[in-house]
Amino acid sequence: MLSLAGFAMIALFLALIMTGRLSALVALALIPVGFGLFIDPAGLGDMMRDGLVKLAPTGAMLMFGILFFSIMTDAGLFDPLISRVLRLAKGDPLKILVGTAVIGTGVALDGDGATTYVICVTALLPIYKAIGLRPQYMATLLLMSIGIMNILPWGGPTARAASAMHVDVSDVFVPMIPAMAVGFGYLLMVATVFGLRERRRVGVLSPDQEAALEHDMEEAPACRRPKLMPFNVALTGALLVGLITGILPLPILFILATALALAVNYPSLAEQRERLEAHSYNVVSVVGLIFAAAIFTGVLSGTGMDDAMSQSLLSIMPDSLGPYMAPATALFSAAATYAVTNDAFYFGMLPILASTAEVYGISGVEMARASLIGQPIHLLSPLVASTYLLVNLVGVEYGDNQRASILWVAGLVLAMLVGALAFGVIPLAGATA
């Protein structure tokens, strides 16, 4: 009963937003309330409050993350990068799309999707708009970049998988590098496809058009602070180091960095108010989605629907897959982590799958690696907060992004699976198959 309700809730949410019947914010807030009233009306308030408490740090991080990088953009921090990309691309959409994939993967070395999205979209969206490229292509490429780089040890899933299997993180991650490399090759192929499409659609800029574009983008608005570039570079570098080392909680780092950025670049109260008002829409729309998503996840967890869904997903795994449990887990993880949280999958489901695989001589560390291959699909789940940030930043609808990205991202999962099998990262079949 709970399992069916959970799958029905997610299916209804996706159906309503992908058909344009409801916005993501309205669907996230109202749909779980309807299900919660039916399942456990007495506990509904506590479930929603618990969801808000759990996602409050994420909401704070995204709020001040958007403000910080928006202020850095206003001050001109990314102007040299934009000019460099324009010069290297020479008005060619193909080079810009491939550059997006490379830049996204490089920035994603910090393992955090929200930070990667804010930095990349802030730097690249002006170029896309100036040339007339589809922002959706950027969103899809950045999703795949994070899907690959989220496997880094500090990204989260790898640590969960290693903990669940009681193995060393390095034993899980290091052998995964060839599969990640195959995934990156697939990402470049998709970027090339997108780039060729855009080259046919908008063409390559002539030298005169390119010069005019660079001139237009170099016209500095009043909010630029070129003299403060050294300070802004140092502040951003210190923030990124802090994010990677974890010296302070992420929300605190972003709050402090935003306060410093405002105080130094825009010392007067009038200037600070103007900058905050300029970015208030982006902040409110993203944070509103995060807190609405907190209701969704709070009800899903509080009613026990997520645990019931996990058990139902496990029950559909046929016994005949036993010898092939490693590749089966790789594919299963994509579907499972779309429907339930990473914690529910890695700590609730992976140990059960691994105990079955052990009968066929498949080790826990191999199962941990297999479980990471489906992570790119997880990023499209309605349970992932950073994806709401991405679609808001690039200006596309959540449902449209689902439709446009799902097949390309599924292809990435298959590419990484092929790479993992080809390089012996995971076995195709157990010893007794």
C-alpha positions in Angstrom: 0.0 0.0 0.0 2.7 2.5 1.0 4.9 1.5 -1.9 2.1 2.0 -4.4 1.3 5.4 -2.8 4.9 6.4 -3.1 5.2 5.5 -6.8 1.9 7.1 -7.5 2.9 10.3 -5.8 6.1 10.6 -7.9 4.3 9.6 -11.1 1.6 12.2 -10.5 4.2 14.9 -9.8 6.1 14.1 -13.0 2.9 13.9 -15.1 1.6 17.2 -13.9 4.8 19.1 -14.4 5.8 17.5 -17.7 2.4 18.3 -19.2 2.5 21.8 -17.9 -0.6 21.4 -15.7 1.2 22.7 -12.5 4.5 24.5 -11.8 7.1 22.5 -9.9 6.7 24.6 -6.8 2.9 24.0 -6.6 3.2 20.3 -7.4 5.9 19.8 -4.8 3.9 21.5 -2.1 0.4 20.2 -2.7 0.7 16.7 -4.1 2.4 15.2 -1.0 -0.1 17.0 1.3 -2.9 15.1 -0.4 -1.2 11.8 0.0 -0.2 12.6 3.6 -3.7 13.4 4.5 -4.8 10.0 3.2 -2.0 8.0 4.9 -1.3 9.7 8.2 -3.2 13.0 8.7 -2.2 13.2 12.4 1.5 13.2 11.6 1.5 15.3 8.5 2.6 18.5 10.2 5.5 16.9 11.9 6.6 15.2 8.6 6.6 18.5 6.7 8.4 20.3 9.5 11.1 17.6 9.6 11.5 17.9 5.9 12.0 21.7 6.2 14.5 21.2 9.0 16.6 18.8 6.9 16.6 21.0 3.8 17.0 24.3 5.5 20.9 24.2 5.3 20.6 23.4 1.6 18.2 26.3 1.1 20.5 28.7 2.9 23.5 27.5 0.9 21.7 27.9 -2.4 20.3 31.3 -1.4 23.7 32.8 -0.5 25.5 30.8 -3.3 23.3 32.5 -5.9 23.9 35.9 -4.3 27.6 35.4 -4.0 28.3 34.4 -7.6 25.7 36.9 -8.9 27.6 39.7 -7.1 30.9 38.4 -8.5 29.4 38.5 -11.9 28.2 42.0 -11.4 31.7 43.0 -10.2 33.2 41.5 -13.4 35.0 38.4 -12.0 34.0 36.2 -14.9 34.6 38.8 -17.7 38.1 37.5 -18.5 36.8 33.9 -18.8 33.9 35.0 -21.0 36.3 36.9 -23.3 38.7 34.0 -23.4 35.9 31.6 -24.3 34.7 33.9 -27.1 38.2 34.3 -28.5 38.8 30.5 -28.5 35.4 29.7 -29.9 35.7 32.2 -32.7 31.9 32.4 -32.9 31.6 28.6 -33.5 28.7 27.0 -31.5 30.4 23.6 -31.7 33.5 24.9 -29.8 31.2 26.6 -27.3 29.2 23.5 -26.6 32.3 21.3 -26.3 33.9 24.0 -24.1 30.8 23.9 -21.9 31.3 20.1 -21.3 35.0 20.6 -20.5 34.5 23.6 -18.2 31.6 21.9 -16.4 33.6 18.8 -15.8 36.6 20.9 -14.5 34.5 23.0 -12.2 32.7 19.9 -10.9 36.0 18.7 -9.4 34.6 20.1 -6.1 31.9 17.4 -6.3 29.1 19.8 -5.6 26.4 20.2 -8.1 25.0 23.5 -6.9 28.3 25.2 -6.9 29.1 23.9 -10.3 25.8 25.1 -11.8 26.1 28.6 -10.3 29.7 29.1 -11.5 29.2 27.6 -15.0 25.8 29.2 -15.8 26.9 32.6 -14.5 30.0 32.5 -16.7 28.5 30.9 -19.9 24.9 32.0 -20.1 25.8 35.5 -21.4 27.6 33.9 -24.3 24.7 31.6 -25.0 22.3 34.5 -25.1 24.5 36.7 -27.2 25.0 34.0 -29.9 21.4 32.6 -29.6 22.3 29.1 -28.4 19.7 26.9 -26.6 20.3 27.1 -22.8 18.7 23.6 -22.5 21.9 22.1 -24.1 24.0 23.7 -21.4 21.7 22.3 -18.7 21.9 18.8 -20.1 25.7 18.9 -20.5 26.2 20.2 -16.9 23.9 17.5 -15.6 26.1 14.9 -17.2 29.3 16.6 -16.0 28.0 16.3 -12.4 26.8 12.8 -13.1 30.3 11.8 -13.8 32.2 13.8 -11.2 29.7 13.1 -8.4 31.6 9.8 -8.1 34.6 11.6 -6.6 35.2 10.5 -3.0 34.1 13.8 -1.6 31.0 13.9 -3.8 28.9 11.8 -1.4 27.7 8.6 -3.1 31.1 6.9 -3.1 31.5 7.5 0.6 28.0 6.1 1.2 28.7 3.0 -1.0 32.0 2.3 0.8 30.5 2.7 4.2 27.6 0.4 3.4 30.0 -2.3 2.1 32.6 -1.6 4.9 35.4 -1.1 2.4 38.0 1.6 1.8 36.8 4.6 -0.3 40.0 4.5 -2.4 39.3 0.8 -3.3 35.9 1.8 -4.7 36.9 5.1 -6.4 40.3 4.5 -8.0 39.2 1.6 -10.2 36.2 3.6 -11.3 38.4 6.2 -13.1 38.5 4.3 -16.5 34.6 4.1 -16.4 34.5 7.8 -15.6 36.8 8.5 -18.5 34.5 6.6 -20.9 31.7 8.7 -19.5 33.6 11.8 -20.3 34.2 10.6 -23.8 30.4 10.1 -24.2 29.9 13.6 -22.8 32.2 15.1 -25.4 30.3 13.2 -28.1 27.0 14.6 -26.9 28.4 18.1 -26.8 29.6 17.6 -30.4 26.1 16.5 -31.5 24.6 19.6 -29.8 27.3 21.8 -31.2 26.7 20.6 -34.8 23.0 21.1 -34.4 23.5 24.7 -33.2 26.1 25.4 -35.9 23.4 24.4 -38.5 20.8 26.5 -36.8 22.6 29.7 -36.0 25.7 29.4 -38.1 29.3 30.5 -37.3 29.8 34.2 -36.6 31.8 36.1 -39.1 34.9 38.0 -37.9 32.9 41.3 -38.0 30.0 39.8 -36.0 32.4 38.2 -33.5 34.2 41.6 -33.0 30.8 43.3 -32.6 29.8 40.7 -30.0 33.0 41.0 -28.0 32.6 44.8 -28.1 29.0 44.6 -26.8 30.0 42.2 -24.0 33.0 44.3 -23.0 30.9 47.4 -22.4 31.2 47.6 -18.6 28.0 48.5 -16.7 28.2 50.7 -13.7 28.3 47.8 -11.2 31.6 46.5 -12.5 34.6 46.7 -10.1 37.7 46.0 -12.3 40.1 47.5 -9.6 38.8 45.0 -7.1 39.5 42.0 -9.3 42.5 40.7 -7.2 40.3 40.8 -4.1 37.4 39.1 -5.8 39.7 36.3 -7.2 41.2 35.8 -3.8 37.9 35.7 -2.1 36.4 33.2 -4.6 39.5 31.0 -4.4 39.3 31.0 -0.6 35.7 30.1 -0.7 36.3 27.2 -3.1 39.2 25.9 -0.8 36.8 26.2 2.1 34.2 24.2 0.3 36.6 21.4 -0.6 38.3 21.2 2.8 35.0 21.6 4.8 36.6 24.0 7.2 33.1 25.4 7.9 29.6 24.2 7.0 28.8 25.2 3.4 25.9 27.6 4.2 28.1 29.5 6.7 30.9 29.8 4.1 28.5 31.2 1.5 26.9 33.6 4.0 30.3 35.0 5.1 31.6 35.2 1.5 28.5 37.0 0.4 28.7 39.5 3.2 32.4 40.2 2.4 31.7 40.5 -1.3 28.9 43.1 -0.7 30.8 45.1 1.9 34.0 45.4 -0.2 32.5 45.8 -3.7 29.4 47.8 -2.8 30.1 49.6 0.5 27.1 52.0 0.5 23.7 50.8 1.7 22.1 52.0 -1.6 24.4 49.9 -3.7 23.9 46.8 -1.6 20.2 47.2 -1.7 20.3 47.6 -5.5 22.4 44.4 -6.0 20.1 42.4 -3.7 17.0 43.6 -5.5 18.6 42.8 -8.9 18.9 39.1 -7.9 15.9 38.7 -5.6 13.8 36.9 -8.2 16.4 34.2 -8.8 16.9 33.7 -5.0 13.2 33.6 -4.1 12.2 31.2 -7.0 15.0 28.7 -6.2 14.7 28.8 -2.4 10.9 28.5 -2.8 11.4 25.3 -4.8 13.8 23.9 -2.2 11.4 24.4 0.7 8.5 23.0 -1.4 10.7 20.0 -2.1 11.2 19.7 1.6 7.5 19.0 2.0 7.7 16.3 -0.7 10.7 14.5 0.8 9.4 15.0 4.4 6.1 13.2 3.5 7.8 10.6 1.5 10.1 9.7 4.4 7.8 10.3 7.3 5.0 8.1 6.0 7.4 5.3 5.4 6.7 5.4 1.6 10.4 5.5 0.7 11.3 2.4 2.8 8.3 0.5 1.3 9.3 1.6 -2.2 12.9 0.3 -1.6 11.6 -3.1 -0.6 9.2 -3.2 -3.6 12.1 -2.4 -5.9 14.2 -5.1 -4.4 11.4 -7.7 -4.8 11.2 -7.2 -8.5 14.9 -8.3 -9.0 14.5 -11.9 -10.4 16.6 -14.7 -9.0 18.0 -15.4 -12.4 20.0 -12.2 -12.3 22.1 -13.5 -9.4 25.2 -14.4 -11.4 24.9 -11.0 -13.2 24.3 -9.0 -10.1 27.0 -6.4 -10.7 25.8 -5.1 -14.1 22.2 -5.6 -12.9 22.9 -3.4 -9.8 24.4 -0.7 -12.0 21.2 -0.5 -14.1 19.0 -1.0 -11.0 20.7 1.8 -9.2 19.6 4.3 -11.8 15.9 3.5 -11.4 16.2 3.1 -7.6 18.0 6.3 -6.9 15.5 8.2 -9.1 12.6 7.0 -6.8 14.3 7.0 -3.4 17.1 8.9 -1.7 20.7 8.0 -1.9 20.7 7.1 1.8 17.8 4.7 1.3 19.4 3.0 -1.6 23.0 2.7 -0.3 22.2 1.9 3.3 18.9 0.0 2.9 19.1 -1.7 -0.5 22.8 -2.2 -1.5 23.7 -4.4 1.5 20.8 -6.8 0.5 21.9 -6.8 -3.1 25.5 -7.4 -2.1 24.6 -10.4 0.1 23.0 -12.1 -2.9 26.0 -11.2 -5.1 28.4 -12.7 -2.6 26.9 -16.2 -3.2 28.2 -15.9 -6.8 31.7 -14.7 -5.8 31.1 -11.0 -6.4 32.8 -8.9 -3.7 31.3 -6.0 -1.8 33.8 -3.6 -3.3 32.7 -4.6 -6.8 29.1 -4.1 -5.8 29.9 -0.7 -4.4 31.4 0.3 -7.7 28.4 -1.0 -9.7 26.0 0.9 -7.5 27.7 4.3 -8.5 27.1 3.9 -12.2 23.4 4.9 -12.1 24.2 8.2 -10.4 23.6 10.4 -13.5 19.9 9.4 -13.5 19.7 10.2 -9.8 20.3 13.9 -10.6 17.0 14.0 -12.6 15.1 12.8 -9.5 12.6 15.2 -8.0 14.4 14.5 -4.7 17.6 16.3 -5.9 17.5 19.9 -4.9 20.4 21.2 -7.1 18.5 20.4 -10.3 15.8 22.9 -9.4 18.6 25.5 -9.1 20.0 24.5 -12.5 16.8 24.9 -14.5 16.1 28.2 -12.8 19.5 29.6 -13.6 19.3 28.6 -17.3 15.7 29.6 -17.6 14.0 26.3 -18.7 11.0 24.6 -17.2 11.7 21.6 -14.9 9.4 19.3 -16.9 11.0 20.4 -20.2 14.4 19.6 -18.8 13.3 16.1 -17.8 12.1 15.4 -21.3 15.1 16.9 -23.0 17.8 15.3 -20.8 16.5 11.9 -19.8 17.6 9.9 -22.9 21.1 11.6 -23.1 21.7 10.9 -19.4 20.5 7.3 -19.7 23.1 7.0 -22.5 25.7 8.2 -20.1 24.8 5.5 -17.6 25.1 2.8 -20.4 28.4 4.3 -21.6 29.9 4.1 -18.1 28.5 0.6 -17.6 30.2 -0.5 -20.9 33.4 1.1 -19.7 33.3 -0.5 -16.3 32.8 -4.0 -17.9 35.4 -3.4 -20.5 38.1 -2.4 -18.0 37.2 -5.0 -15.5 35.9 -2.5 -12.9 33.0 -4.8 -12.3 32.5 -8.4 -13.4 30.0 -9.3 -16.1 29.1 -12.5 -14.2 30.0 -14.2 -11.0 32.4 -17.1 -10.7 29.6 -19.7 -10.6 27.7 -18.4 -13.6 
